[in-house]
């Protein structure tokens, strides 16, 4: 993964979402008892992102981008929206023609008072 192509807030979200290693609990069962099966970590939710390219993608680049963004991604643009996994973000950030990947945020209208 190329962190220089990630928006700082998205990089922080990715770092905070990575599961932290935990120490195994001490064994207190009988030695002949079967070992407990570890529970896998919950799946990471997908990330809503903006993908900005350095220039409009070529045909091959657009084909690759559509595998992440969706088949309806129009040609000739430099900004695309997508809902992708961590693995997709890591793969896309390694491509030279990708300029920046930014996390999407919900925006509130300025003329409304915050609830609370």
Secondary structure, DSSP 8 states (H G I E B T S, - for coil): --GGGB-HHHHHHHHHHS----------S-TTS-------------EEEEEEESSS--HHHHHHHHHHH-TT--TT-SEEEEEE-HHHHHHHHT-TTEEEEEE------TTS----
